[in-house]
């Protein structure tokens, strides 16, 4: 079936899905990603051999720990959920030509705000309390992202610098809140953490599947729709491709940059809120370390595509969930999974290596544009 053929009276959404499924470039991109993962696993096997472990046993243990039982699957999806949000956050900023390194800080503010709303509000039914805490956390992340967005739009300050600095501020502010005004004062507690959230604010599970994962999938669809099917999404993509041309066409570039960063922060904040409400049950410093930074890996592995972010997050989540089983069953250092993850990122980022092996060109695929330049817009 030719991708240009249209079925009469076909729903627009179904046509969009078919266009994606029948897109040759999309399948070529998927092939490159799969080969990149396989190459990383192959080199990882060599590293395992050098370290004295059996690669087959180690990878089998990794798979069992990630997908071997319903509980393991649930744990993998649990690990993947905040990564979908942080990956979406980074990918969304990419579309406007911005590199949001600050997803970690935005996620932290989302996590601690959700914790505060979770324990401070009482007497609310679950269908009100949970959404309030979830959206409140997301709004906190979005609000924090206004700072780098405004500095980029109006002063030309590069977002990489500001978001890195804002990450340190977020870490220290949330640590202070967890060890100060919002600290758990229950008898016997001496560590920095907030009280447990009210059960009405908790995000539960459907069998082994975390409800937070389902929310993440729905949000990914919303992000895809926003970027692909709305005027706002078109303006964001045009600013990312060429800010000068976008401005000449009448697009308000400064407004678009700020809006993009706010939505990016909103997504990261929601990831932190889901982690608090659906996994940890409170905010405790150290429990969310690296989730925002892993979003960069997920976004690049997914080629900044909202749908590509989902399997990428599941892959990284599976490696995190199965690393303990691999460590115990094969005596492999847990850091080996980090090395394999770095190798995957390397081959995805330097996809010219994979394409040369496959003798494949770019074929008009969308490039991942990390930034529109230092101090220029």
C-alpha positions as CSV (number, residue, x, y, z in Angstrom):
1,X,0.0,0.0,0.0
2,X,1.4,3.4,-1.0
3,X,1.7,5.9,1.8
4,X,0.2,8.6,-0.3
5,X,-3.0,6.6,-0.8
6,X,-6.0,7.7,1.3
7,X,-9.0,5.6,2.3
8,X,-12.2,7.5,1.8
9,X,-13.9,8.7,5.0
10,X,-10.9,7.6,7.0
11,X,-10.7,9.3,10.4
12,X,-8.0,11.9,10.6
13,X,-6.3,10.3,13.6
14,X,-6.2,6.9,11.9
15,X,-4.7,8.5,8.8
16,X,-2.0,10.1,10.9
17,X,-1.2,6.7,12.5
18,X,-1.1,5.0,9.1
19,X,1.2,7.7,7.8
20,X,3.6,7.0,10.6
21,X,3.4,3.3,10.2
22,X,3.9,3.5,6.4
23,X,6.7,6.0,6.6
24,X,9.9,4.4,5.2
25,X,12.2,6.9,6.9
26,X,10.6,6.1,10.3
27,X,11.4,2.4,9.8
28,X,14.9,3.2,8.7
29,X,15.4,5.2,11.9
30,X,14.0,2.3,14.0
31,X,16.5,0.0,12.3
32,X,19.4,2.3,13.1
33,X,18.2,2.4,16.8
34,X,17.9,-1.4,17.0
35,X,21.4,-1.9,15.5
36,X,22.8,0.7,17.9
37,X,21.4,-1.2,20.9
38,X,22.8,-4.5,19.5
39,X,26.2,-3.0,19.0
40,X,26.2,-1.6,22.5
41,X,25.2,-5.0,23.9
42,X,27.9,-6.7,21.8
43,X,30.7,-4.4,23.1
44,X,29.1,-4.8,26.6
45,X,29.5,-8.5,26.2
46,X,33.3,-8.0,25.6
47,X,33.5,-5.9,28.7
48,X,31.7,-8.6,30.7
49,X,34.2,-11.2,29.4
50,X,37.1,-9.0,30.4
51,X,35.6,-8.6,33.9
52,X,35.3,-12.4,34.2
53,X,31.6,-12.8,33.8
54,X,29.6,-14.9,31.3
55,X,27.8,-12.5,29.0
56,X,25.0,-14.9,28.2
57,X,24.3,-15.6,31.9
58,X,24.6,-11.9,32.7
59,X,22.2,-10.8,30.0
60,X,19.8,-13.6,30.8
61,X,19.8,-12.4,34.4
62,X,19.3,-8.8,33.3
63,X,16.3,-9.9,31.2
64,X,14.8,-11.9,34.1
65,X,15.2,-9.0,36.4
66,X,13.4,-6.7,34.0
67,X,10.8,-8.9,32.4
68,X,10.9,-12.4,34.0
69,X,7.8,-12.1,36.2
70,X,4.8,-9.8,36.4
71,X,6.5,-8.1,39.4
72,X,9.6,-7.5,37.4
73,X,7.6,-6.1,34.5
74,X,5.9,-3.7,36.9
75,X,9.2,-2.7,38.3
76,X,10.6,-2.0,34.8
77,X,7.5,0.1,34.0
78,X,7.9,1.9,37.3
79,X,11.5,2.8,36.5
80,X,10.5,3.8,33.0
81,X,7.7,6.2,34.0
82,X,9.7,9.2,35.2
83,X,12.1,8.6,32.3
84,X,9.2,9.0,29.8
85,X,8.4,12.4,31.4
86,X,11.9,13.6,31.6
87,X,12.6,12.3,28.1
88,X,9.5,14.1,26.8
89,X,10.7,17.3,28.6
90,X,14.1,17.2,26.9
91,X,12.7,16.2,23.5
92,X,10.1,19.0,23.6
93,X,12.8,21.7,24.2
94,X,14.8,20.2,21.4
95,X,12.0,21.0,19.0
96,X,12.5,24.7,19.6
97,X,16.3,24.3,19.3
98,X,16.9,24.4,23.0
99,X,18.9,22.0,25.2
100,X,17.1,21.7,28.5
101,X,19.7,20.4,30.9
102,X,17.5,21.6,33.8
103,X,15.0,18.8,33.6
104,X,16.6,17.4,36.8
105,X,16.0,20.6,38.8
106,X,12.5,21.0,37.4
107,X,11.8,17.3,38.3
108,X,13.0,17.9,41.9
109,X,10.7,20.9,42.3
110,X,7.8,18.8,40.9
111,X,8.6,16.0,43.3
112,X,8.8,18.1,46.5
113,X,5.7,20.2,45.6
114,X,3.7,17.0,45.0
115,X,4.9,15.7,48.3
116,X,3.9,18.9,50.1
117,X,0.4,18.9,48.5
118,X,0.2,15.2,49.3
119,X,0.8,15.5,53.1
120,X,-0.5,19.1,53.7
121,X,-4.0,18.7,52.3
122,X,-6.4,16.5,54.3
123,X,-9.9,15.3,53.8
124,X,-10.0,15.4,50.0
125,X,-11.3,12.5,48.0
126,X,-8.8,10.7,45.9
127,X,-10.3,11.9,42.6
128,X,-9.5,15.5,43.7
129,X,-6.4,15.1,46.0
130,X,-4.3,13.0,43.5
131,X,-4.9,15.3,40.5
132,X,-4.2,18.4,42.6
133,X,-0.9,17.1,43.8
134,X,0.1,15.8,40.4
135,X,-0.8,19.0,38.5
136,X,0.7,21.1,41.3
137,X,4.0,19.3,40.9
138,X,3.9,19.8,37.2
139,X,3.1,23.5,37.5
140,X,6.1,23.9,39.9
141,X,8.4,22.4,37.3
142,X,6.9,24.6,34.6
143,X,7.2,27.7,36.8
144,X,10.9,27.0,37.5
145,X,11.5,26.7,33.8
146,X,10.3,30.2,33.2
147,X,13.7,31.5,34.4
148,X,16.0,30.0,31.7
149,X,13.3,30.5,29.1
150,X,13.0,34.2,29.8
151,X,16.8,34.7,30.0
152,X,17.2,32.9,26.7
153,X,14.4,34.9,25.0
154,X,15.1,38.4,26.2
155,X,18.8,38.4,27.1
156,X,20.3,35.8,24.9
157,X,21.7,33.8,27.8
158,X,22.3,30.2,26.7
159,X,20.0,27.7,28.3
160,X,22.7,25.1,28.9
161,X,24.5,27.5,31.3
162,X,21.4,28.7,33.1
163,X,19.7,25.3,33.5
164,X,22.9,23.7,34.9
165,X,23.2,26.4,37.5
166,X,19.5,26.2,38.3
167,X,19.9,22.5,38.9
168,X,22.3,23.2,41.8
169,X,19.8,25.8,43.2
170,X,17.0,23.3,43.0
171,X,19.0,20.6,44.7
172,X,19.9,22.9,47.6
173,X,16.4,24.4,47.9
174,X,14.7,21.1,48.0
175,X,17.2,19.7,50.5
176,X,16.5,22.7,52.7
177,X,12.8,22.2,52.5
178,X,13.0,18.5,53.2
179,X,15.3,19.1,56.2
180,X,13.6,22.3,57.4
181,X,10.0,23.5,57.2
182,X,8.6,20.4,55.4
183,X,10.7,17.9,57.4
184,X,9.0,14.8,58.8
185,X,8.9,15.5,62.5
186,X,7.5,12.1,63.5
187,X,9.3,10.5,66.6
188,X,12.5,8.8,65.8
189,X,13.1,10.4,62.4
190,X,16.5,12.1,62.0
191,X,16.9,12.2,58.3
192,X,15.9,14.8,55.8
193,X,12.6,13.8,54.2
194,X,9.0,15.0,54.1
195,X,6.1,13.2,55.9
196,X,4.3,10.4,53.9
197,X,1.7,11.6,51.5
198,X,-2.0,11.1,52.3
199,X,-3.3,7.8,50.9
200,X,-5.8,9.8,48.9
201,X,-3.0,11.4,46.9
202,X,-1.2,8.2,46.0
203,X,-1.1,6.9,42.4
204,X,-1.8,3.2,42.5
205,X,-1.5,0.3,40.1
206,X,-3.6,-1.7,37.7
207,X,-2.2,-5.2,38.5
208,X,1.5,-4.9,37.9
209,X,1.1,-1.8,35.7
210,X,1.6,1.5,37.5
211,X,-1.1,4.0,36.7
212,X,1.6,6.6,36.4
213,X,2.9,4.7,33.4
214,X,-0.5,4.9,31.8
215,X,-0.5,8.6,32.5
216,X,2.9,8.9,30.9
217,X,1.7,7.2,27.7
218,X,-1.3,9.5,27.5
219,X,0.9,12.5,28.0
220,X,3.2,11.3,25.2
221,X,0.2,11.2,22.8
222,X,-0.8,14.7,23.9
223,X,2.8,16.0,23.2
224,X,2.8,14.4,19.8
225,X,-0.6,15.9,19.0
226,X,0.5,19.3,20.2
227,X,3.7,19.3,18.2
228,X,2.2,17.8,15.0
229,X,-1.3,19.0,14.8
230,X,-1.5,22.5,16.3
231,X,-0.5,25.9,15.4
232,X,1.5,26.2,18.6
233,X,3.5,23.1,17.7
234,X,4.1,24.4,14.2
235,X,5.5,27.6,15.6
236,X,7.7,25.7,18.0
237,X,9.2,23.6,15.2
238,X,9.7,26.6,12.9
239,X,11.6,28.5,15.7
240,X,13.8,25.4,16.1
241,X,14.5,25.2,12.4
242,X,15.2,28.9,11.8
243,X,14.5,31.6,14.4
244,X,15.2,34.4,11.9
245,X,12.8,33.0,9.3
246,X,10.2,32.3,12.0
247,X,10.4,35.9,13.1
248,X,10.1,37.2,9.6
249,X,7.0,35.0,9.1
250,X,5.4,36.8,12.1
251,X,6.0,34.2,14.8
252,X,6.8,35.7,18.2
253,X,10.0,34.0,18.8
254,X,10.6,35.1,22.4
255,X,7.1,34.1,23.5
256,X,7.5,30.7,21.7
257,X,10.9,30.0,23.5
258,X,9.4,30.8,26.9
259,X,6.3,28.7,26.2
260,X,8.4,25.8,25.0
261,X,10.6,25.9,28.1
262,X,7.6,26.1,30.4
263,X,5.9,23.1,28.8
264,X,9.3,21.3,29.0
265,X,9.5,22.1,32.7
266,X,5.9,21.1,33.2
267,X,6.6,17.6,31.8
268,X,9.7,17.2,34.0
269,X,7.8,18.4,37.0
270,X,5.1,15.9,36.3
271,X,7.7,13.2,36.2
272,X,8.9,14.1,39.7
273,X,5.3,14.3,40.9
274,X,4.5,10.8,39.6
275,X,7.7,9.5,41.2
276,X,6.6,11.0,44.6
277,X,3.0,10.0,44.4
278,X,3.3,6.6,42.8
279,X,6.7,5.2,44.0
280,X,8.4,6.9,46.9
281,X,5.3,8.1,48.8
282,X,7.2,11.2,50.1
283,X,10.1,13.4,49.1
284,X,13.5,12.3,50.2
285,X,16.8,13.8,48.8
286,X,18.7,11.3,46.8
287,X,15.7,9.2,45.6
288,X,15.3,11.2,42.4
289,X,19.0,11.6,41.5
290,X,19.7,11.3,37.8
291,X,16.2,10.9,36.5
292,X,16.3,14.3,34.8
293,X,19.7,13.7,33.3
294,X,18.7,10.2,32.1
295,X,16.0,12.0,30.2
296,X,18.7,13.3,27.8
297,X,19.7,9.7,27.0
298,X,16.0,8.8,26.5
299,X,15.3,11.8,24.3
300,X,18.3,11.1,22.1
301,X,17.6,7.4,21.9
302,X,14.1,8.2,20.9
303,X,15.3,10.8,18.3
304,X,13.3,13.5,20.2
305,X,10.1,11.8,18.9
306,X,7.4,11.6,21.6
307,X,6.5,8.0,20.5
308,X,10.2,7.1,20.3
309,X,10.7,8.2,23.9
310,X,8.4,5.5,25.2
311,X,10.4,2.4,24.1
312,X,13.7,4.2,24.9
313,X,12.5,4.8,28.5
314,X,11.4,1.2,28.8
315,X,14.8,0.1,27.6
316,X,16.7,2.3,30.1
317,X,14.1,1.3,32.8
318,X,14.7,-2.4,32.1
319,X,18.4,-1.9,32.5
320,X,17.9,-0.2,35.8
321,X,15.4,-2.8,37.0
322,X,17.4,-5.8,35.9
323,X,20.9,-4.6,37.0
324,X,20.4,-6.0,40.5
325,X,19.5,-9.5,39.3
326,X,22.5,-9.4,36.9
327,X,24.7,-8.3,39.7
328,X,23.6,-11.1,42.1
329,X,23.3,-13.9,39.6
330,X,26.5,-13.3,37.7
331,X,28.7,-11.2,40.0
332,X,28.7,-8.3,37.6
333,X,29.3,-4.8,38.9
334,X,26.1,-2.7,38.8
335,X,28.0,0.0,37.0
336,X,28.3,-2.3,33.9
337,X,24.7,-1.4,33.0
338,X,25.7,2.3,33.1
339,X,28.5,1.5,30.7
340,X,26.2,-0.3,28.3
341,X,23.7,2.6,28.5
342,X,26.5,5.0,27.6
343,X,27.5,2.8,24.7
344,X,23.9,2.8,23.4
345,X,23.9,6.6,23.6
346,X,27.2,6.8,21.9
347,X,26.1,4.7,18.9
348,X,22.7,6.5,18.7
349,X,24.4,10.0,18.8
350,X,27.2,8.9,16.4
351,X,24.8,7.1,14.1
352,X,27.1,7.6,11.2
353,X,28.9,4.5,12.5
354,X,25.7,2.4,12.3
355,X,24.7,3.8,9.0
356,X,28.1,3.0,7.5
357,X,27.7,-0.6,8.6
358,X,24.2,-0.7,7.1
359,X,25.3,1.4,4.1
360,X,22.4,3.7,4.7
361,X,22.2,7.5,4.2
362,X,20.2,10.0,6.1
363,X,17.3,9.8,3.6
364,X,15.9,13.1,4.7
365,X,15.4,12.2,8.4
366,X,15.0,15.0,10.9
367,X,18.3,16.0,12.6
368,X,18.5,16.4,16.3
369,X,19.3,20.1,16.8
370,X,20.8,20.6,20.2
371,X,20.9,24.4,20.2
372,X,20.4,27.4,18.0
373,X,23.6,29.0,19.1
374,X,25.4,30.8,21.9
375,X,23.6,33.9,22.9
376,X,21.8,34.3,19.6
377,X,18.1,34.0,18.7
